[in-house]
Amino acid sequence: MDTPLALLETVIVTASFPDEQVLAGDLGTIVEVYTDPGLAYEVEFVNPDGSTRALLTLTPDRIRKLAPTDVLTTRQLPLVA
C-alpha cells in the first residue's frame, strides 16, 4: 500500500480471521490509526443493524482501499444458539 489510509475510510480486509467472523473481502471502517511502533489500523466490522461484529488491529498488508472495479456482496453468518 503506497498511501496511508485515513481515519473513517472504508477498506477491504485481505486475510481471513474466522474466529472473529471476518473473511477476506469483508468491508470494514478504519476507526484508529497507529504509527508507533509501526503503522497499523484499528478496523471495525459491523452487522447490518450497526452493531460491532469485530474490532481488529491490522497491519497495512492485511487491508486495502476499495477499487472502482470491486463488487460489494453480502453473506450470512451462522446463528449462534
N, C-alpha and C positions, 0 to 999 in steps of 0.2 A: 504494500500500500504506500503510495507516494505522498499523499497529502493527509495530514492528521484529520481525523473525523471530529465533528463538532458536537457539543452538548445538544441533546434532543434530536439528533439526526437518526433517521430510521436506517437500520443496517440489516444485512443478511448474515446469519451465522454459517460458517463453512465447515464446521465439525459437529458431530452429534454428541449429545450429553443425555443419554436415555434415562439415567437416574433422575434427571431434572425435567424430564418430558420435553426436552428441546432437541430437535433433529436438524441436521444440515438443511438449509433452505428456509428455516423459520425466520420470521421478521422480529426484530427487537428494536428498542429505542435506547440510545446512549443517555444515561442519567448522571454519569460522573466520568470525568477524565482524570487519570492519574499519570504523573510524569516522573515520580520518584519511588522506587529506584529505576524504573523503566516505564515506557509508555504502556498503559493498559486502560481498558474501558469497562465501566460498570454498565451492563446491558440488562434492561428489563424486558421480559417477555410476558405478555398479558393474554388473558382469556377474552372472549367476545364481550363479556359484561364489564370489562375494565379492571377486574381483579388481577393481581400479580400471580402468574404461574411459576416464574423463575426469575431470579436476580443473580446474574453471573458476572464475575470479573474475568474479562477475556483480553488476551493479547491481540495485537493487530493482525496476526496471521490467522486468527480464528473468526474474523468478521470481514465483511467487505461492503462497499457502497452499493446501493441499488443501481442497476444499469437500465437504460431505456428499453432493452430487449428482455428484461425479466418479466416473467408471468407470475402473478400472485395467485396462489391457490389456498385452499383450506383443507384441513384434515381433522378427524375427530379423535379425541383422546379416549382411551378406555375408562369406563366408570369405575371408581374405587368404592367398594362397599363399606 
